[in-house]
Amino acid sequence: MKNFLMLVFTAVYFVIFFFVVDRLFTLLPLNGLVNILALVCLFIAFLASVGLAQFTVHKIKEWNGK
């Protein structure tokens, strides 16, 4: 159950971050540097979404344990 929750929360957080990064980079002109920067930001967003998912699952387990 924990792995499933981690997967779901990671996907949800990543989709939210993806839309934010997409909105930010659609305003900039298209060139190679902007594309590389967008990919770096998406990688950072993925790492952040995994961390947020771990934190959320931990808090859910903590809340259910009390």
C-alpha positions as CSV (number, residue, x, y, z in Angstrom):
1,M,0.0,0.0,0.0
2,K,2.9,2.4,0.8
3,N,4.4,2.0,-2.6
4,F,1.1,2.6,-4.4
5,L,0.6,5.8,-2.4
6,M,4.1,6.9,-3.2
7,L,3.5,6.3,-6.9
8,V,0.2,8.2,-6.8
9,F,1.4,11.2,-4.9
10,T,4.6,11.4,-7.0
11,A,2.5,11.4,-10.2
12,V,0.1,14.1,-8.8
13,Y,2.9,16.4,-7.6
14,F,4.9,15.9,-10.8
15,V,1.9,16.9,-12.9
16,I,1.4,20.0,-10.9
17,F,5.1,20.9,-11.2
18,F,5.0,20.1,-14.9
19,F,2.2,22.6,-15.5
20,V,4.1,25.3,-13.6
21,V,7.3,24.7,-15.5
22,D,5.5,24.5,-18.8
23,R,3.7,27.9,-18.1
24,L,7.0,29.5,-17.1
25,F,8.9,28.3,-20.2
26,T,6.2,29.0,-22.8
27,L,6.8,32.7,-22.3
28,L,10.5,32.4,-23.3
29,P,11.7,32.2,-26.9
30,L,12.6,28.8,-28.2
31,N,16.3,28.0,-28.3
32,G,18.6,25.3,-27.2
33,L,19.5,26.8,-23.8
34,V,15.8,27.3,-22.9
35,N,15.1,23.6,-23.8
36,I,18.0,22.4,-21.7
37,L,16.9,24.6,-18.8
38,A,13.4,23.3,-19.0
39,L,14.6,19.7,-18.8
40,V,16.8,20.5,-15.8
41,C,13.8,22.1,-14.1
42,L,11.6,19.1,-14.9
43,F,14.3,16.8,-13.4
44,I,14.4,19.0,-10.2
45,A,10.6,18.9,-10.2
46,F,10.6,15.1,-10.3
47,L,13.0,14.9,-7.4
48,A,10.9,17.4,-5.4
49,S,7.7,15.4,-6.2
50,V,9.3,12.2,-4.9
51,G,10.4,14.0,-1.7
52,L,6.9,15.5,-1.3
53,A,5.3,12.1,-1.8
54,Q,7.6,10.5,0.8
55,F,6.7,13.3,3.2
56,T,3.0,13.0,2.5
57,V,2.9,9.2,2.9
58,H,4.9,9.5,6.2
59,K,2.4,12.1,7.5
60,I,-0.5,9.9,6.5
61,K,1.0,6.9,8.3
62,E,1.7,9.1,11.3
63,W,-1.8,10.5,11.3
64,N,-3.4,7.0,11.1
65,G,-1.1,5.7,13.8
66,K,-2.4,8.2,16.4
